[in-house]
Amino acid sequence: MTAPSRATLPGTAALAILAIIVGGAFAGLIAEGARDLPSAFAAFDPYLLRIARFTLWQALLSTVVSVLPAIFVARALSRRPDFPGRRLLLALFAVPLALPAIVAALGVLALLGRAGLVAEPLTALTGARWQGIYGLSGILIAHAFFNLPLATRLLLAALDTVPNDRWRLASQLGFSPWATFRIVEWPVLRAALPSVAGLVFMLCVTSFTIVLILGGGPRATTLEVAIYQALRFDFAPARAVALVAVQIALTLAIVLVLKRAGADLAPDANIGMTARRPSLRGWRAKIADALPILAAMLFVVAPMAAIVIAGLRADLARLAADPAVHAATVTSLKLAALAACFTLALAFCLVRARQRLEARRSGRSPGLLERAMDTGAGFVLVIPPIVVGAGWFILLRHTGNVLNYAAPMVVAVNAVMALPFALRILRPAHDAAAARYDRLSVSLGMSTLDRLRFIDWPLLRRPLATAFAFAMALSLGDLGVIALFGSDAVQTLPYLLLSRMGAYRTEDAAGIALFLALLTLILMLASEWAGRKQA
């Protein structure tokens, strides 16, 4: 074997592992469909059509209620670059991105549920007993809680790209606020909207936990929740195969349409905190900007405050001594750490091999293998974890008790789902180090281990730490795969939280949610701290 092939072998092996994890799921689905074709085809009934229609409808409405207000909030924040608390508010808008979906759903219920914090005031206001926000309304509110801050940050980042001289020229020409919006701001926002709306739409189409907790029945069920119900409650593999087929077809169709519209489905939500635009004067302009900022702040803060209040009302001392909580915490941390390590190993192999292939081709067009290592891993974002989990659930059920495979499946699927984010973090630092030190290491005749020890590790340890903390946080709060494979023997914190909710032990669920939120936020803060140190 030649030296170049040895250099790219780890990356090729990483691609093979990805193909096995994703391809194995599809193999299980195809085999099950072929084994029972009549049942699989019979599953394409009006009920499936209704679920698919609701999946698209709730995603469309969620996109509208998330992105439309975000335009006004981002514009107000752009017009007020120096108001007190702007930096804190932007940091606050990053918190929903870190919260596990099940925690956010519980926060919405703690605020607006049948026994929520505002249930009594709403009952007094309407004159009828407040019934909570289960169903479509709850799904829309929870999706907006997650995606309005994300859309605001992305649109604000777009507005921050407007050059200084354009703002100065608009001010010198005496543009009215409407003229400024139409001539300066709207062209930038219009260019960013396809990517922002496309990303939010995809997140809502593939939403599982929010709909599972807040859906409220068959009328508010999406394809992913129906897949879970078909496998765990009805045990109807043929119906699950049909649901997965429709889910994949819809997802791919949406991705193709959005790509054709020029949308980038993996934009960076990190934005700079120093805006260059001068603040507008006048009390009318200040009020016009303060209203959307205040409304967005209250909308984001209220569910988070409800999580804290409901969690503190729980018997935390009893939960702290609960063996089930101890076991779930240890299991969660172990599985999340293993998934993060697996993610880093795959990401490093792919990044290193891609860079070697790029250096070898000497200006020629990238080959198929290099393109696969560059962008292939990103395609896992369009395959929801519940789909991969469902495929393996169906495939492994012929080998014995499928629940025995919970731990390896949670680690493998969560590692693959975090891989695109790890690649985005590692690749810039790795490529910069390679451009600077590759020739030196070759001229010194350094071995692979010496290169890793003396060059790669000092330069990559901070991005590796960032990627590790981020991947671990994503895995820690995931419910998709463990919802299929979880049992009394293997429980993570999200699975235990779901179990306590299902047993109507809402106070226990609130306490566990608060603990899970704190764990996840600590990991995300560690990731952000490592990223700042890297910069």
C-alpha positions, -999 to 999 in steps of 0.1 A, spaced: 0 0 0 14 34 -10 19 62 15 -10 84 1 -34 55 4 -23 49 40 -29 86 47 -65 85 34 -74 50 48 -88 64 82 -111 88 63 -122 60 40 -129 38 70 -149 67 86 -170 70 54 -176 32 55 -188 34 91 -213 62 81 -225 41 52 -230 11 75 -249 31 101 -272 48 76 -272 21 50 -280 -6 76 -311 13 86 -322 15 50 -314 -22 45 -337 -31 75 -365 -10 61 -362 -24 25 -360 -60 38 -391 -55 60 -410 -39 31 -400 -67 8 -410 -94 34 -445 -80 37 -453 -60 6 -491 -62 9 -491 -48 44 -466 -21 34 -487 -10 5 -519 -12 25 -503 13 50 -506 40 23 -541 49 34 -560 81 41 -546 82 77 -510 83 64 -519 110 39 -535 130 68 -503 127 89 -481 137 60 -503 167 53 -502 178 90 -464 174 91 -461 199 62 -488 222 75 -474 225 111 -439 230 96 -452 258 73 -471 275 101 -441 271 125 -418 287 99 -441 317 95 -446 323 132 -408 320 137 -393 339 108 -419 367 103 -415 381 138 -377 375 136 -375 400 107 -388 428 130 -367 418 160 -335 415 139 -342 449 123 -349 465 157 -316 450 171 -297 462 141 -311 498 145 -301 498 182 -265 486 183 -257 504 216 -287 499 238 -279 485 273 -283 448 275 -279 441 238 -250 417 243 -269 399 271 -300 396 250 -281 380 221 -266 356 245 -301 348 259 -313 341 223 -286 314 221 -300 295 252 -330 278 234 -305 263 209 -288 245 238 -319 233 256 -331 197 249 -364 197 231 -381 178 259 -370 204 285 -384 232 263 -416 213 258 -420 209 295 -413 246 300 -441 255 276 -464 232 295 -453 246 329 -462 281 315 -493 274 294 -504 239 303 -537 231 320 -520 236 354 -494 261 341 -483 293 357 -508 314 337 -537 289 337 -556 307 365 -552 342 350 -563 329 316 -593 311 332 -603 344 348 -598 363 316 -618 340 294 -644 329 319 -639 292 310 -615 267 324 -582 269 306 -576 236 288 -539 241 280 -521 244 247 -520 207 235 -523 202 198 -513 225 170 -511 256 191 -487 240 215 -465 228 187 -464 262 171 -455 280 204 -427 255 212 -413 256 176 -413 294 178 -395 293 211 -367 274 195 -366 289 161 -374 326 165 -341 333 184 -322 313 158 -339 332 129 -333 365 146 -296 358 151 -292 347 114 -311 377 100 -291 400 123 -259 385 110 -271 393 75 -279 429 84 -244 433 99 -229 426 65 -243 459 52 -212 482 46 -207 512 69 -207 537 40 -242 525 29 -256 534 64 -238 568 63 -251 575 28 -287 566 38 -284 590 68 -269 618 46 -297 615 21 -323 617 49 -339 583 42 -371 577 61 -373 544 81 -395 529 53 -370 540 26 -341 526 46 -359 493 49 -369 491 12 -335 502 -2 -309 491 23 -323 464 46 -347 444 25 -323 434 -3 -300 418 24 -329 402 43 -345 389 11 -312 372 2 -309 356 36 -346 346 40 -345 314 18 -317 299 39 -333 310 72 -368 299 64 -355 267 48 -335 258 79 -364 265 102 -388 245 79 -365 215 79 -361 216 117 -399 216 121 -405 189 95 -381 166 114 -393 176 149 -401 146 170 -399 154 207 -420 186 205 -448 169 187 -446 138 209 -451 159 241 -474 186 228 -492 169 199 -522 159 220 -536 130 199 -540 116 164 -551 150 149 -518 165 158 -493 137 148 -464 140 124 -447 112 105 -419 108 130 -442 104 160 -463 80 139 -432 59 132 -424 58 169 -460 48 177 -461 21 150 -430 4 165 -433 9 202 -471 7 208 -487 -10 178 -456 -30 167 -466 -27 130 -433 -28 112 -449 -27 77 -467 5 86 -435 19 100 -417 12 67 -445 30 48 -442 60 72 -404 61 69 -407 60 31 -430 90 30 -408 108 56 -377 103 35 -394 112 3 -408 144 18 -375 154 33 -355 148 1 -381 167 -19 -380 196 5 -342 197 5 -341 197 -34 -366 225 -36 -348 246 -10 -314 240 -26 -329 250 -59 -340 282 -42 -305 289 -31 -310 280 6 -281 269 28 -295 244 53 -265 246 76 -257 283 82 -237 294 112 -257 310 140 -227 326 156 -227 363 151 -205 392 160 -216 414 189 -203 447 174 -227 463 150 -214 491 129 -248 508 122 -255 541 140 -285 542 163 -316 560 151 -328 590 171 -363 600 180 -388 587 206 -411 572 179 -382 551 165 -371 540 200 -406 528 208 -410 511 175 -378 492 181 -384 486 218 -417 468 213 -405 438 192 -373 435 213 -393 434 245 -419 410 231 -392 386 218 -374 388 251 -405 380 271 -414 352 247 -380 335 252 -376 342 289 -411 330 300 -407 293 292 -372 293 307 -384 309 338 -413 284 340 -388 256 338 -368 270 367 -399 277 388 -415 243 382 -382 226 388 -376 244 421 -412 234 432 -402 197 429 -388 177 458 -353 181 447 -338 164 478 -358 133 471 -349 133 434 -312 138 443 -314 106 464 -335 87 438 -315 57 425 -333 59 392 -321 95 387 -286 84 396 -286 56 371 -301 77 344 -275 105 350 -246 80 348 -261 64 317 -267 97 300 -232 110 307 -215 77 296 -235 74 264 -230 111 256 -193 110 262 -189 78 241 -210 94 213 -188 126 215 -156 106 213 -170 86 183 -179 119 167 -144 133 171 -128 102 158 -149 102 126 -146 140 121 -108 140 125 -104 111 101 -126 127 75 -110 161 78 -74 147 77 -82 125 47 -100 152 28 -71 176 33 -46 150 21 -67 143 -11 -69 181 -17 -31 185 -14 -25 155 -37 -47 166 -66 -26 198 -73 -54 221 -86 -75 195 -104 -112 191 -98 -120 172 -66 -127 135 -70 -157 116 -58 -140 104 -26 -129 139 -16 -163 153 -23 -179 126 -2 -155 134 27 -162 171 23 -199 172 20 -212 137 23 -213 137 60 -235 168 59 -263 148 42 -271 130 75 -288 162 86 -316 154 62 -321 119 77 -339 123 110 -325 102 139 -359 85 143 -356 72 108 -322 57 113 -333 43 147 -365 28 131 -345 10 104 -321 -6 129 -350 -14 153 -367 -33 125 -334 -50 114 -323 -60 149 -357 -74 160 -348 -107 142 -317 -112 164 -334 -113 198 -346 -87 222 -341 -54 203 -339 -34 235 -306 -50 244 -290 -29 216 -300 4 232 -266 16 243 -247 10 210 -276 24 189 -278 56 210 -240 61 207 -238 54 170 -268 74 159 -261 104 181 -224 104 170 -234 105 133 -260 133 139 -234 155 156 -208 148 129 -217 177 106 -213 202 134 -180 188 145 -167 190 110 -176 227 108 -156 233 140 -125 212 132 -119 217 95 -108 254 96 -83 248 124 -70 216 109 -66 230 73 -48 261 87 -24 239 106 -18 217 76 -10 246 53 15 259 78 33 228 90 28 200 64 60 207 45 80 211 77 68 178 92 77 160 59 111 176 57 118 166 93 107 130 86 82 131 115 61 99 121 24 100 123 25 98 161 51 126 164 30 147 141 -1 142 162 18 148 194 39 179 186 18 197 159 -18 186 157 -26 182 194 -13 217 205 -32 234 176 -64 213 176 -70 207 213 -93 237 217 -115 230 186 -115 194 196 -127 204 231 -153 227 215 -166 199 193 -166 174 221 -186 196 244 -211 204 216 -215 168 205 -219 157 241 -246 183 248 -265 172 216 -264 136 226 -273 143 263 -306 159 254 -316 136 226 -348 116 229 -353 102 193 -333 70 195 -337 62 232 -374 66 228 -373 35 205 -347 14 223 -351 26 259 -363 3 287 -361 0 324 -327 -15 320 -313 14 299 -327 48 308 -312 82 300 -324 114 316 -347 124 287 -362 89 287 -367 90 325 -383 124 322 -407 111 295 -415 81 317 -423 104 347 -445 126 325 -463 95 312 -469 84 348 -484 119 356 -455 126 380 -452 161 367 -432 175 396 -406 148 393 -405 155 356 -400 192 362 -371 186 386 -354 162 362 -359 188 334 -342 215 354 -313 192 361 -310 181 325 -311 218 314 -283 227 337 -261 198 326 -267 207 289 -261 244 294 -229 237 313 -216 217 283 -227 244 258 -210 271 279 -178 249 280 -180 246 242 -184 284 238 -156 290 263 -133 267 244 -143 284 211 -134 318 225 -101 306 238 -94 291 203 -101 325 187 
